[in-house]
Amino acid sequence: MTKLLTSPRTKRAANVLGIVLLIALVAPFAVYAAPEVVGADESFVVLTASMTPAIAPGDVVIVAERDPTAIAEGDVITFVRGTSDVPVTHRVIDVVDEAGTLAFETMGDANEGPDPGLVPAGSLVGAVTLTIPYVGYVIQFAGTRVGFVALVLFPFGLLAATEIWSIVRGRDGSESQPSMTV
């Protein structure tokens, strides 16, 4: 049994599996940080349940700029409302030409009625192209002091400690090993 776990083939398979898992864990955060890697322009953490079950709180939406004339009924868009800095992500239920100006009637999937007022085309941030579940929870946690320490400082501290340990161990190992001559 011990031989199987220490065979070169098993070690290689474990290394490949570890790399695949690491990529799978890091990729969603890379897409959030740089949405350009998937051809999008912005990324946002969803804060409310107005779009459940399609998009839940804690999900991340990846938003690509889109020409307002290309937005159709049923598209999920992100827009700013009034002077608020917090964008809203809702579904378009109607495209309206109001006095020669394009506007959208929107509604959250979980809401009972449409949003108050129309969304002018100038308030459009873009259309949602991708939703990444649960990643927003980690991103919000990383924004806190405890999260920063747990997810950034602690891992870097462990990395530094293991590097220092390997240097110290390397020095001890080279000095304590007697040279053998034949």
Phi, psi and chi 1 to 4 in degrees:
 res  aa     phi    psi   chi1   chi2   chi3   chi4
   1 MET       -  -43.0 -177.9   70.1  170.6      -
   2 THR   -63.3  -36.8  -53.2      -      -      -
   3 LYS   -62.5  -39.9 -162.6  173.3 -154.0  176.2
   4 LEU   -63.0  -41.0  175.2   66.4      -      -
   5 LEU   -74.9  -20.1  -64.8  176.7      -      -
   6 THR  -107.5    5.5   58.9      -      -      -
   7 SER   -68.3  149.1   73.3      -      -      -
   8 PRO   -57.7  -35.9  -21.6   29.5      -      -
   9 ARG   -65.0  -42.4 -177.4  178.0 -110.5  176.8
  10 THR   -67.4  -42.1  -56.0      -      -      -
  11 LYS   -61.9  -42.7  -74.6 -178.1 -179.5  179.4
  12 ARG   -63.9  -43.5 -178.9  160.0  171.4   77.0
  13 ALA   -62.3  -40.2      -      -      -      -
  14 ALA   -65.7  -39.6      -      -      -      -
  15 ASN   -63.8  -45.0  -76.1  -19.1      -      -
  16 VAL   -63.2  -44.7  169.3      -      -      -
  17 LEU   -61.3  -42.1  179.4   62.4      -      -
  18 GLY   -61.9  -41.8      -      -      -      -
  19 ILE   -65.9  -43.0  -70.1  169.7      -      -
  20 VAL   -61.9  -43.5  168.3      -      -      -
  21 LEU   -64.0  -40.6  -73.8  173.6      -      -
  22 LEU   -61.9  -44.8 -179.1   63.8      -      -
  23 ILE   -62.9  -42.6  -69.4  169.9      -      -
  24 ALA   -62.9  -33.4      -      -      -      -
  25 LEU   -77.9  -36.0  -74.7  171.6      -      -
  26 VAL   -85.1  -33.1  170.4      -      -      -
  27 ALA   -54.0  -46.8      -      -      -      -
  28 PRO   -60.8  -35.7  -21.4   30.4      -      -
  29 PHE   -72.9  -34.1  -61.6  100.1      -      -
  30 ALA   -66.0  -40.5      -      -      -      -
  31 VAL   -65.5  -40.0  170.1      -      -      -
  32 TYR   -63.0  -45.1  171.7   78.1      -      -
  33 ALA   -71.3  -34.2      -      -      -      -
  34 ALA  -136.4   78.1      -      -      -      -
  35 PRO   -62.0  -13.4   16.1  -23.5      -      -
  36 GLU   -61.7  -24.5  -62.4   81.5   16.2      -
  37 VAL   -65.3  -19.8  -61.6      -      -      -
  38 VAL  -113.7   16.8  -68.3      -      -      -
  39 GLY    80.2   19.5      -      -      -      -
  40 ALA  -109.1  179.3      -      -      -      -
  41 ASP  -119.3  -30.0  -58.1  -64.9      -      -
  42 GLU  -139.4  160.8  -55.1  -97.7   -4.9      -
  43 SER  -142.3  144.0   56.2      -      -      -
  44 PHE  -140.9  149.1  -57.6  100.1      -      -
  45 VAL   -91.7  129.9  175.1      -      -      -
  46 VAL   -78.6  129.6  176.2      -      -      -
  47 LEU  -104.7  -23.8  -57.1  174.9      -      -
  48 THR  -121.3  169.1   67.5      -      -      -
  49 ALA   -95.4   17.2      -      -      -      -
  50 SER   -66.1  -18.5   65.9      -      -      -
  51 MET  -109.8   12.9  -77.2  -63.3  -67.9      -
  52 THR   -68.4  146.7   54.1      -      -      -
  53 PRO   -88.4   -7.8   32.7  -33.8      -      -
  54 ALA   -63.1  -45.3      -      -      -      -
  55 ILE  -134.6  122.7  -56.5  170.5      -      -
  56 ALA  -106.9  160.7      -      -      -      -
  57 PRO   -57.8  140.5  -19.7   28.5      -      -
  58 GLY    91.9  -10.3      -      -      -      -
  59 ASP   -80.0  159.2  -69.3   -4.4      -      -
  60 VAL  -110.7  133.0  165.4      -      -      -
  61 VAL  -106.8  134.8  -70.4      -      -      -
  62 ILE  -103.4  123.8  -53.0  -59.8      -      -
  63 VAL  -117.7  130.1  178.7      -      -      -
  64 ALA  -108.8  137.6      -      -      -      -
  65 GLU   -60.3  141.5  -74.2 -178.2   14.6      -
  66 ARG  -143.9  144.1 -171.0  178.4  -64.9  170.7
  67 ASP   -60.4  127.7 -178.4    8.4      -      -
  68 PRO   -55.5  -28.9  -25.9   33.7      -      -
  69 THR   -71.1  -15.5   59.3      -      -      -
  70 ALA   -89.7   -6.7      -      -      -      -
  71 ILE   -77.5  132.7  -59.1  -65.2      -      -
  72 ALA  -125.0  165.7      -      -      -      -
  73 GLU   -58.1  133.4 -173.9  177.4  -36.3      -
  74 GLY    99.6  -18.0      -      -      -      -
  75 ASP   -69.1  147.1  -71.3  -13.2      -      -
  76 VAL   -99.2  122.8  177.8      -      -      -
  77 ILE  -121.0  159.2   62.4  170.6      -      -
  78 THR  -116.2  133.9  -61.5      -      -      -
  79 PHE  -146.9  164.2   56.0   93.0      -      -
  80 VAL  -105.7  142.6  -70.2      -      -      -
  81 ARG  -115.3  118.9 -174.1  176.6  -64.2  -82.8
  82 GLY    63.1 -133.7      -      -      -      -
  83 THR   -96.4    6.0   58.7      -      -      -
  84 SER   -69.4  139.8  175.3      -      -      -
  85 ASP   -84.7  -15.3  -70.0  -23.0      -      -
  86 VAL   -87.1  117.4  179.5      -      -      -
  87 PRO   -73.2  157.5   24.3  -29.4      -      -
  88 VAL  -116.7  139.5  177.0      -      -      -
  89 THR  -119.3  112.4  -61.8      -      -      -
  90 HIS  -140.5  168.8  -80.5  173.4      -      -
  91 ARG   -89.6  140.0 -169.0  173.4  -53.5  -81.3
  92 VAL   -77.7  124.7  174.4      -      -      -
  93 ILE  -106.5  -12.2   58.9  172.1      -      -
  94 ASP  -164.4  142.9 -166.5   16.7      -      -
  95 VAL  -106.8  125.2  178.6      -      -      -
  96 VAL  -120.3  136.1  179.1      -      -      -
  97 ASP  -101.3   98.0 -173.1   -1.5      -      -
  98 GLU  -100.9  103.6 -172.5  177.5   74.2      -
  99 ALA    54.7   44.7      -      -      -      -
 100 GLY    80.2    2.0      -      -      -      -
 101 THR  -113.4  130.8  -55.3      -      -      -
 102 LEU   -76.3  135.4 -171.2   62.1      -      -
 103 ALA  -145.3  162.3      -      -      -      -
 104 PHE  -125.0  136.1  -51.0  103.1      -      -
 105 GLU   -94.9  127.3 -174.2  174.1   18.4      -
 106 THR  -124.2  162.5   57.8      -      -      -
 107 MET  -160.2  138.1 -177.1  173.1  103.4      -
 108 GLY   -72.9  141.6      -      -      -      -
 109 ASP   -57.7  -32.5  -70.2   -5.7      -      -
 110 ALA   -90.1   -5.9      -      -      -      -
 111 ASN   -83.5  153.9  -64.6  -11.5      -      -
 112 GLU   -82.6  -22.1  -68.0 -174.9   15.2      -
 113 GLY  -144.8  172.6      -      -      -      -
 114 PRO   -66.3  159.4    8.6   -9.4      -      -
 115 ASP   -65.6  148.4  -63.0  -21.1      -      -
 116 PRO   -69.7  130.8   21.7  -28.5      -      -
 117 GLY    78.0  158.0      -      -      -      -
 118 LEU   -89.9  156.1  -63.3  174.6      -      -
 119 VAL   -98.4  112.2  176.7      -      -      -
 120 PRO   -66.8  150.6    8.7   -8.9      -      -
 121 ALA   -56.6  -31.0      -      -      -      -
 122 GLY   -67.8  -17.5      -      -      -      -
 123 SER   -91.1   -2.5  -64.0      -      -      -
 124 LEU   -71.6  127.5  178.7   68.9      -      -
 125 VAL   -88.4  -43.3  174.2      -      -      -
 126 GLY   163.9 -174.2      -      -      -      -
 127 ALA  -103.7  143.0      -      -      -      -
 128 VAL   -72.7  124.4  173.9      -      -      -
 129 THR  -107.2  -21.9   58.8      -      -      -
 130 LEU  -154.6  141.5  177.7   65.5      -      -
 131 THR  -122.1  129.4  -57.3      -      -      -
 132 ILE  -113.9  110.8  -53.0  171.5      -      -
 133 PRO   -67.5  145.4   -8.6   17.9      -      -
 134 TYR    67.9  -16.5  -52.1  113.9      -      -
 135 VAL   -63.0  -31.1  169.4      -      -      -
 136 GLY   -61.1  -32.6      -      -      -      -
 137 TYR   -61.6  -43.9  -70.9  124.3      -      -
 138 VAL   -67.2  -40.9  178.2      -      -      -
 139 ILE   -63.3  -43.6  -68.5  165.5      -      -
 140 GLN   -65.2  -40.4  -73.2  178.9  -48.5      -
 141 PHE   -64.0  -39.9  177.1   64.1      -      -
 142 ALA   -64.6  -22.2      -      -      -      -
 143 GLY   -79.0   -8.0      -      -      -      -
 144 THR   -92.6  165.2   66.4      -      -      -
 145 ARG   -61.8  -47.7  -83.4 -166.0  177.6  141.8
 146 VAL   -62.5  -41.9  172.2      -      -      -
 147 GLY   -63.7  -41.1      -      -      -      -
 148 PHE   -62.5  -43.7 -177.4   75.0      -      -
 149 VAL   -64.9  -46.2  168.2      -      -      -
 150 ALA   -69.3  -36.7      -      -      -      -
 151 LEU  -101.2  -14.6  -61.9  175.2      -      -
 152 VAL  -121.9  -62.6  177.6      -      -      -
 153 LEU   -65.0  -45.6  -65.6 -178.1      -      -
 154 PHE   -61.2  -48.9 -176.9   69.9      -      -
 155 PRO   -61.4  -40.4  -25.4   34.0      -      -
 156 PHE   -65.6  -36.8  -82.3  122.6      -      -
 157 GLY   -63.2  -42.9      -      -      -      -
 158 LEU   -63.3  -41.8  -76.6  176.4      -      -
 159 LEU   -60.7  -46.5  177.8   63.2      -      -
 160 ALA   -61.9  -42.5      -      -      -      -
 161 ALA   -63.8  -42.2      -      -      -      -
 162 THR   -67.8  -35.6   58.1      -      -      -
 163 GLU   -66.6  -44.3  -71.4  -58.6  -47.0      -
 164 ILE   -62.1  -43.1  -68.4  168.1      -      -
 165 TRP   -60.8  -42.7  176.3 -106.0      -      -
 166 SER   -68.3  -33.4   67.3      -      -      -
 167 ILE   -67.5  -47.7  -69.9  168.9      -      -
 168 VAL   -63.0  -43.6  167.8      -      -      -
 169 ARG   -64.9  -37.0 -163.6  169.5  132.8 -143.1
 170 GLY   -65.2  -40.0      -      -      -      -
 171 ARG   -66.7  -45.3  -74.9 -175.5 -174.9  162.7
 172 ASP   -63.3  -40.3  -69.9  -13.3      -      -
 173 GLY   -66.9  -37.8      -      -      -      -
 174 SER   -75.5  -29.6   63.5      -      -      -
 175 GLU   -80.6  -32.0  -68.1  172.7    2.6      -
 176 SER   -87.1  -12.9   64.7      -      -      -
 177 GLN   -83.3  115.0  -62.2 -103.9  -15.8      -
 178 PRO   -71.9  145.5   24.8  -30.3      -      -
 179 SER   -80.5  138.0   60.5      -      -      -
 180 MET  -109.0  129.3  -61.4 -178.3   87.4      -
 181 THR  -121.6  144.7   57.5      -      -      -
 182 VAL  -114.6      -  178.1      -      -      -
